[in-house]
């Protein structure tokens, strides 16, 4: 009797939709704990990590609920599911090599650098990676063999709208929780790990797409005349040399050290390990900083 109920559930559009949503959520969680190193530090962050794939997964898959015809519905939802699964799989491979996530610029420039990288990509594959894509083939096979029957009853528009609205509300709640744990999440984006940890991979990709578009728009609208404003600003805010230090290094060898994304608090900062032992984070830089 239970098997009959399960079978009947999968033979409905909402049941099929739920199956794909659960499978993709599971694949996201699998990636979070086996591939990505997101630096989870508290139970609250674990909770956010568990819920962050839900909103975007529901939102994207819900697009298919607006398709009333039978075959187009199943084709649409499988295309969406396949694309987001491939994106997740590609990020898993990319992260193993670069410890980073794929950006829109990386995707757009992929064609320029893929030549001769086939063997390198194969070296990144692991047997467990089959879990990212095998379900797609299994579902397509089940549909083709009519193990999962097509539901000819369309989803009502209000139900589709309800799913879309619910996904937006869930994302809003997710963003609120993320902001309580890390304020300015969408404005201080020097680390992509934070965006994925708090909002999920799909949300990060969408956010990166918007940022890339805005950057390209600014670049497209730039003109040589913009430099006049910059030059005027530099002239107005010119700082005269400090007479106490000006020319102090004349005739000497000067070593210039540039530290990217380093803040003042790291000077003399010590980090405790799991045994409570403190370790100086930048001993060499500290020695230079305190030298005469």
C-alpha positions, 0 to 999 in steps of 0.5 A, spaced: 500 500 500 505 504 501 509 503 495 502 504 491 502 511 494 509 513 493 508 511 486 502 515 485 505 521 488 511 521 483 506 520 478 503 527 479 506 534 477 507 536 484 510 530 486 515 530 481 517 537 482 518 535 490 522 529 488 527 534 484 527 539 489 529 534 495 534 531 490 537 537 488 537 540 496 541 533 498 546 534 492 548 541 495 548 539 502 553 533 500 557 538 496 557 543 502 560 537 507 565 533 502 567 538 497 567 546 499 570 548 505 566 554 508 568 555 515 562 553 519 563 555 526 557 555 529 550 551 530 547 557 527 551 557 521 550 550 520 542 551 520 543 557 515 547 552 511 542 547 511 536 551 509 540 556 504 539 551 497 531 551 498 529 558 496 533 558 489 531 551 488 524 552 489 524 558 485 527 555 479 524 549 479 517 553 480 518 556 473 516 549 470 509 550 474 507 555 469 507 550 463 500 547 462 502 542 457 504 536 459 510 534 455 513 541 455 512 541 463 516 535 464 522 538 459 522 544 462 523 542 469 528 537 467 532 542 463 532 547 469 534 541 474 539 538 469 542 545 468 543 547 476 546 540 477 551 541 472 553 548 475 553 544 482 558 539 479 562 544 475 563 548 481 565 542 485 571 540 480 573 548 480 573 548 487 578 542 488 583 545 483 582 553 485 579 553 492 574 558 489 567 558 485 565 559 478 563 566 476 560 569 470 566 572 467 569 565 468 564 562 464 564 567 459 571 566 458 571 558 458 572 557 451 578 561 451 582 557 456 579 550 455 583 547 449 588 542 452 585 542 459 581 535 458 586 531 461 587 536 467 579 536 468 579 528 468 584 528 473 579 532 478 574 527 477 572 522 483 568 516 483 563 519 488 562 525 483 557 520 479 552 522 484 551 529 481 549 527 475 546 519 475 539 521 478 538 525 471 539 519 467 535 515 472 529 520 472 529 520 464 530 513 464 524 512 468 520 517 464 522 514 458 520 507 460 513 510 464 516 508 471 514 515 472 507 516 468 506 523 466 501 527 469 496 531 464 493 535 469 496 542 469 498 546 475 493 551 477 496 558 476 495 560 483 499 554 486 505 556 481 504 563 484 504 560 491 510 556 490 514 562 487 512 567 493 514 562 498 521 561 495 521 569 495 519 569 502 524 563 504 529 567 501 528 573 505 528 569 511 534 566 509 537 573 508 535 576 514 538 570 518 545 571 514 545 578 516 544 577 523 550 573 523 554 577 518 552 584 517 553 587 510 553 580 507 552 583 500 556 589 500 562 586 503 563 581 498 571 580 498 570 572 500 565 568 495 565 563 501 561 567 505 555 568 499 555 561 498 555 559 506 549 564 507 545 564 501 547 558 497 551 557 490 545 559 485 544 565 489 551 567 489 551 565 481 545 570 480 548 575 485 555 575 481 551 575 474 548 582 477 555 585 479 558 583 472 552 586 468 553 593 473 561 593 472 560 592 464 555 597 464 560 602 468 565 600 463 561 601 457 559 608 459 566 610 461 570 616 457 576 619 457 573 625 460 572 622 466 579 622 468 578 630 468 574 629 474 579 624 477 585 629 476 581 635 479 580 631 485 587 629 486 590 636 485 585 638 490 587 633 495 594 633 494 598 632 501 605 635 501 610 631 503 612 630 511 619 634 512 621 629 517 621 623 513 622 626 506 628 624 502 630 619 508 631 613 504 635 617 499 641 613 497 639 607 500 636 600 497 628 600 499 624 594 499 617 595 498 612 590 501 605 590 498 600 586 502 593 585 499 587 584 503 591 585 509 588 589 515 591 593 521 588 588 526 593 582 523 599 586 526 601 582 532 595 578 532 595 571 535 590 565 533 589 560 538 589 552 535 584 547 538 589 546 544 589 553 546 596 554 544 597 561 541 600 562 534 603 569 531 599 570 524 604 574 521 611 574 525 615 576 519 611 582 518 611 584 525 618 584 525 618 589 520 613 593 523 616 594 529 623 594 526 627 601 527 
